[in-house]
Amino acid sequence: MKIKEIIYVLEEMAPTAYAEDFDNVGLLVGDQETEASGILVCHDALETIIDEAIAKKCNLVVCFHPILFSGLKKITGKNYVERAVIKAIKNDIAIYAVHTALDNHQEGVNKIFSDALGLINTKILIPKEQFIRKLVTYAPLDNAEIVRNALFAAGAGNIGNYDNCSFSSTGTGTFRGNQNSNPLVGERYELVQTTEVKIEVTYEKHLERKILTALFNSHIYEEVAHEIYNLNNKHQNIGLGMIGELPNPLPEKEFLEFVKDKMQCGGLRHSSFTGNKIKKVAVLGGAGSFAISNAIQAGADAYLTADLKYHQFYEAENKLLLADIGHFESERYTKNYIVEYLRKKILNFAVILSEENSNPVKYL
Ligand SMILES: [Zn+2]
């Protein structure tokens, strides 16, 4: 199995198109044409992890955080990033990072976080915008179903828990071919009026090339009339953070102790108690200060995230309980999820969970 085949499987789980623009996801180091010997899954691809990969004969390291984030101008080994990259290259080890491609996924980082707390009725906290497009096309009556099915097979027509979503209406199409045309209906130069079906479907924009290929391959006209629209709808299944409910509300202190236990936190910092019981909980694994207002607006009783600064605790404004549970801790089960996923998808292949604890933060 080549590394690129494993990448294909990884991107079925977390399409790189889901990643944030600022991010650096995908294959960071290595040649995807190389035959893979084993996969080591970790949180941070540090030099010690590369050593572990060498010892365990894994030439692909799948990490959550991209070790290469902002570009490198010199690679001399002067810091931990450069040393990890140099060691990986010297030992023919590829590094693939998932990061926000999985953060934005409805089954990703924040669902894993929510599940660890046993939250129910979860939904995305900040649904992604500018991600959905609409295709409108016109097919002759007896071709319409074939076109619709081809579009569905290419990934169009998925809305929430439904697939095969489309709208069709019947009307009259007109056309007249010039001297170079070869019309399926009528003759060259003839003004044709014919019954056609207008088909409308939505799709995630990164699937566009695949969907247009399906359209052109399934449509029987020489020229396929079609229109593409950008939609302002939010994508309810893609986005950062998650909000859900505890099956049984808890008093604030008890809730924080529960979180500390479930997420194995060395300690946590929180805003003043509001005096309310905690039922609705918003979570965002990693640095999530930007979403405090989203959590308040969504009516959360508590918002769990990491990397909060002193002044940001004031932003709770006594409207919710804000807690910084630690960056690593908030994402700690992600690597286990990736391992389980890969083991399910790639049978009889070494998929190893790193034994290293890459959390750079220690608690006294
Ligand atoms: Zn992170």
Boltz pocket constraint, residues with backbone or C-beta under 6 A from the ligand:
constraints:
  - pocket:
      binder: B
      contacts: [[A, 65], [A, 285], [A, 286], [A, 287], [A, 327], [A, 331]]
      max_distance: 6.0
